[in-house]
Each structure stands twice: as C-alpha cells, then as structure tokens.
Amino acid sequence: MNIRDELTEHVPRLRRYARALIRNQELADDLVQDTLERALQRLSLFEPGTDLRAWLFTIMHNVFANQARKASVRALHVGLDDDVVDQNNFSVAPGESRSLEVRDLDYALQRLPAEQREVVLLVGLEEMSYADVALTLGIPIGTVMSRLSRGRERLRAWMTGAKPVEKLRMVK
C-alpha cells in the first residue's frame, strides 16, 4: 500500500476530530482538506515506519492553531453570560433527554479552552495514548495529563450543573 492510500484511510478520523473541534461541517471539511493538502506537499518530511496518524493529527493541530490565531486577530470578541438566560423558558419533551445530554456535552466541549478541548478529544474521541497526543501537539506528557485532568474536571462540573473550580496556575 502506498502512502497516498494510507492517507485516505485516515480521512474519516481526521474528519471526525475536525468536526468535534470546530462544530461547523463546512469549516471542518476545509480543515481536513487543508491538512491533507499540507501532508501531500510535505510527504518527503514523513519518516517511514513512524505513526502516520500522529503525523496527520500534528499537521491538523498546526493548521487549526494557525487558522485560530488569524481569526482571533480579525474577529470581534463578544462575551456572553450564561446567567442572563432564563432557564424556565426551556422544557424537555419525554424521550429527548439523551439527545439533550449529547447537545449539552457538545456545548460543554466547545466552552473548554482550545488546549484542553484538543487533548480531551484526542484521548477520549480518537483514543490516542498520552504519548501520541504529546507527540501530536508537541507538548510534554505531563502537560497532556494536566490539560486532560483540568478539561475532564470542567466537563464534569458543567454536565452536573456545578461551576468548575478555577485553580491558580504557578507562573515561572
């Protein structure tokens, strides 16, 4: 099997991760396309015998980070306060609680800082090992573990209706 066929095998996983990361199908598909384009342009940099999946996710991470950085420079940021929404205006029809839980999880994932969301999705959705995630994102394993821990803690708090506890981070 040649490298291009192997790239094609990873498209469904790239698409799934991109859609979970962005939540917009067209933008996610654009991210996958940009990732594959960059991978094909840089095939000579891929070391045969190494993990192609991790290499592709590294490329996707870098493309996503570059796009997010460019967008944040151009975008007008508007903060929303969840306390403003009157929760009494919403009702749940019988049998819809499962789809609402999925919607709530998706919403909570999008509220996570990008660094934590990436790690949570790569470990939880893509079932990557901590070492592979560290390699993919170019960060130490300890950072993967702490981002995953903080991300899971926030998700747990949001899903149970509690406010997540913000821990002070030591600055060196």
Residue pairs with C-beta under 8 A, 6 or more apart in sequence:
3 43
3 46
3 52
4 40
6 52
7 36
7 39
7 40
7 52
7 56
10 52
10 53
10 56
11 32
11 36
13 53
13 126
14 32
14 35
14 36
14 56
14 57
14 60
15 28
15 29
15 32
16 125
16 126
17 57
17 60
17 121
17 122
17 125
17 126
18 28
18 29
18 31
18 32
18 35
18 60
18 64
19 25
19 28
20 109
20 121
20 125
21 28
21 31
21 64
21 117
21 118
21 121
22 28
22 31
22 64
23 106
23 110
31 60
31 63
31 64
31 67
32 60
34 63
34 67
35 56
35 59
35 60
35 63
38 59
38 63
39 46
39 55
39 56
39 59
42 59
46 52
46 55
51 132
51 135
53 128
53 132
54 128
54 132
54 135
54 136
57 122
57 126
57 128
57 136
58 135
58 136
58 137
58 138
61 118
61 136
61 137
61 138
65 114
68 114
92 100
101 159
104 158
104 159
105 155
105 159
108 154
108 155
108 158
108 159
109 117
109 120
109 121
109 155
110 117
111 154
111 158
112 120
112 151
112 154
112 155
115 147
116 147
116 148
116 150
116 151
116 154
117 151
118 137
119 133
119 137
119 144
119 147
119 148
119 151
120 147
120 148
120 151
120 152
120 155
122 128
122 132
122 133
122 136
122 137
123 130
123 133
123 144
123 148
128 136
130 141
130 144
130 145
130 148
131 141
133 144
134 140
134 141
134 143
134 144
137 144
150 167
153 164
153 165
154 164
157 163
157 164
157 165
158 164
